[in-house]
Protein backbone atom coordinates (compact mmCIF):
# COMPACT_ATOMS: atom_id res chain seq x y z
CA UNK A 1 0.00 0.00 0.00
CA UNK A 2 1.36 3.41 -0.93
CA UNK A 3 0.48 6.49 1.14
CA UNK A 4 1.78 10.03 1.54
CA UNK A 5 2.33 11.48 5.02
CA UNK A 6 4.33 14.27 6.57
CA UNK A 7 7.45 13.28 8.51
CA UNK A 8 6.86 13.48 12.26
CA UNK A 9 10.59 13.19 12.97
CA UNK A 10 13.65 13.65 10.79
CA UNK A 11 13.77 10.42 8.80
CA UNK A 12 16.24 8.79 6.42
CA UNK A 13 15.05 8.25 2.85
CA UNK A 14 15.08 4.57 1.89
CA UNK A 15 15.45 5.34 -1.82
CA UNK A 16 18.58 5.85 -3.87
CA UNK A 17 19.47 9.29 -2.48
CA UNK A 18 19.79 8.28 1.23
CA UNK A 19 19.15 11.94 2.21
CA UNK A 20 17.42 13.03 5.40
CA UNK A 21 13.72 13.94 5.16
CA UNK A 22 13.21 16.95 7.41
CA UNK A 23 10.40 17.06 9.96
CA UNK A 24 7.16 18.25 8.34
CA UNK A 25 8.21 17.42 4.76
CA UNK A 26 6.04 15.02 2.71
CA UNK A 27 7.25 11.46 2.27
CA UNK A 28 5.90 8.36 0.59
CA UNK A 29 5.41 5.26 2.76
CA UNK A 30 5.24 1.84 1.10
CA UNK A 31 3.80 -0.98 3.20
CA UNK A 32 3.22 -4.62 2.29
CA UNK A 33 0.29 -6.24 4.14
CA UNK A 34 1.52 -8.88 6.55
CA UNK A 35 5.02 -7.39 6.84
CA UNK A 36 6.21 -5.06 9.59
CA UNK A 37 8.87 -3.26 7.55
CA UNK A 38 8.01 0.01 5.79
CA UNK A 39 9.91 1.74 3.00
CA UNK A 40 10.04 5.54 3.25
CA UNK A 41 10.97 7.63 0.21
CA UNK A 42 11.31 11.35 -0.47
CA UNK A 43 9.50 13.06 -3.35
CA UNK A 44 12.59 12.89 -5.58
CA UNK A 45 13.07 9.12 -5.12
CA UNK A 46 9.38 8.29 -5.48
CA UNK A 47 9.19 10.07 -8.84
CA UNK A 48 5.83 11.59 -7.86
CA UNK A 49 4.68 14.86 -6.37
CA UNK A 50 3.03 14.76 -2.96
CA UNK A 51 -0.72 15.36 -3.17
CA UNK A 52 -1.66 19.02 -2.56
CA UNK A 53 -4.35 18.06 0.00
CA UNK A 54 -1.84 16.48 2.42
CA UNK A 55 -2.67 17.61 6.00
CA UNK A 56 -0.37 20.22 7.55
CA UNK A 57 2.36 19.16 9.95
CA UNK A 58 1.36 19.37 13.61
CA UNK A 59 4.12 20.29 16.07
CA UNK A 60 4.54 17.68 18.77
CA UNK A 61 6.07 18.11 22.18
CA UNK A 62 8.30 15.53 23.84
CA UNK A 63 6.29 13.21 26.07
CA UNK A 64 8.20 14.30 29.16
CA UNK A 65 11.57 15.36 30.45
CA UNK A 66 14.25 12.97 29.31
CA UNK A 67 16.47 11.52 32.01
CA UNK A 68 19.81 9.84 31.49
CA UNK A 69 19.73 6.10 31.95
CA UNK A 70 21.38 4.79 35.07
CA UNK A 71 23.17 1.50 35.28
CA UNK A 72 21.65 -1.09 37.54
CA UNK A 73 23.94 -3.04 39.81
CA UNK A 74 24.54 -6.72 39.31
CA UNK A 75 21.61 -8.87 40.26
CA UNK A 76 22.21 -11.30 43.11
CA UNK A 77 22.46 -14.96 42.16
CA UNK A 78 20.75 -17.76 44.04
CA UNK A 79 24.08 -19.50 44.79
CA UNK A 80 25.85 -19.74 48.07
CA UNK A 81 29.43 -18.44 48.30
CA UNK A 82 31.90 -21.13 47.18
CA UNK A 83 29.23 -23.07 45.29
CA UNK A 84 30.12 -23.93 41.69
CA UNK A 85 27.77 -22.68 38.91
N, C-alpha and C positions, 0 to 999 in steps of 0.2 A: 504494500500500500504506500502511496506517495502522498505526502502532505507538506504544506508550507507552514512554518511557525517562525516566531521571532526568538532569537537566542536569549535565554534567561541568564546565562552565564557566558563568559568568553569560552568559546568552543573551538576545537581543532577541526578543520575541514577534512573529511575522509576521502576527498577526490584527489586529483592529480596535483593540485597546487600546494596542499598541506599548509595553507595559511591559517591564521587565527580568524574566526568569525567573532566580531566584537558584539558585546552585549547589546541587544535591541535590534540587531541587523537580521533580515530575513534569511532563513536557511531551509533547505529541502531535507526532509527526513524520510528515508526509505525503510519500511519495516516489512518483514516476511511473516505472515501468520504462523504461529507455532514456534518461532525463534525469538530469543531474547535480545539478540544483537540488532542494533540500528545503525544505518549508515547515514551520516550527516554530510551534506554538501552545500557549498556556497553557490550563489547565483551563477558565477562564472563557470564552475565545474558542472553544474546541472544542465547548462545550455539553455535555460529557460529564465524568463523574468518572473519575479515573485508576483502573485496576484495583487492588484491595487487595493482590494478590499481586506487585506490582512489586518487583523486588530493591532492597535498601537501597543507598544511595549509598556508594561506596568512596572514601575520601580518596586523592588522588593527590599525589605530590610533583613539583616541577619536575624536568625531566630533567637539569638540571645548573646550575651557576652561570651567570647571564646576564652577558654582557660587552657593553659599549657597542660599537657598530659604529664602525670606523675608516675614514676615507676613504682610498681608494687614490690614489696619484699618477696623473698622466696617463700613459697608455701610449705608448711611443715609436712613431713612425710609421716606415715603411720608406722615407721620402723623404730625399734629401740636402738640406742647407741651401741655400736659394735656388731649389730646384726647385719648380715650380708644381704644384698638386694636381690 
